[in-house]
């Protein structure tokens, strides 16, 4: 009997190993990247910044996103407080892996739209713990991906994938992402600095299912080295409302809502 039990255990273990290696790290990240998000999306974004002393600042934002097939466009309008009101940010992310994201920011005090250069991608966005690069869509082909292991969370299979940039000058030496295999939703991501020390941790705290489209409604970026964090809360979410193409222009950035 013991031999039979042992044989069954070995078969189960071997089968689990086969399942774990049945997909590559690149395919996992591609599945995350290709997860359905709808034709367009809009809602209210609340950005809460908490520093190492526990002091809090809150910024209210209107956000609009539309998928045009070969490019996804996003625009944010800062509504409050007064010191950031009328600031706007726009990002275009391309399916073409040879094209980097285009990003712009409008600062009302300067009365002009500024294009975010590639040299500024590592700058932090509006005092938050998210860099401009974090707000864009990194193409899976820009990194080398390896499945480190699989885990079980509430009976669900999770892939833990390490991604190492092909560009040695990239701001992060590597990232590690936890992805649910049944939904291809990444719910945790670790960022390591150039010395391979843990820099930041992104966690998904809440999400909503809109007719099969999963929307991340509360995320938290913890800056481990600075002992501070930023929470992004997304509410009043609506999908597929037919957002006009003219919403995503520099003219609208200047004009605002």
Secondary structure as GFF3:
##gff-version 3
##sequence-region A 1 257
A	DSSP	alpha_helix	2	20	.	.	.	ID=ss1
A	DSSP	alpha_helix	25	33	.	.	.	ID=ss2
A	DSSP	beta_strand	40	50	.	.	.	ID=ss3
A	DSSP	beta_strand	56	67	.	.	.	ID=ss4
A	DSSP	beta_strand	71	80	.	.	.	ID=ss5
A	DSSP	beta_strand	88	94	.	.	.	ID=ss6
A	DSSP	beta_strand	102	107	.	.	.	ID=ss7
A	DSSP	beta_strand	112	115	.	.	.	ID=ss8
A	DSSP	three_ten_helix	118	120	.	.	.	ID=ss9
A	DSSP	three_ten_helix	125	127	.	.	.	ID=ss10
A	DSSP	alpha_helix	132	135	.	.	.	ID=ss11
A	DSSP	three_ten_helix	140	142	.	.	.	ID=ss12
A	DSSP	beta_strand	143	153	.	.	.	ID=ss13
A	DSSP	beta_strand	156	165	.	.	.	ID=ss14
A	DSSP	beta_strand	174	180	.	.	.	ID=ss15
A	DSSP	beta_strand	186	192	.	.	.	ID=ss16
A	DSSP	beta_strand	198	210	.	.	.	ID=ss17
A	DSSP	beta_strand	213	223	.	.	.	ID=ss18
A	DSSP	beta_strand	228	239	.	.	.	ID=ss19
A	DSSP	three_ten_helix	245	247	.	.	.	ID=ss20
A	DSSP	alpha_helix	250	255	.	.	.	ID=ss21
###
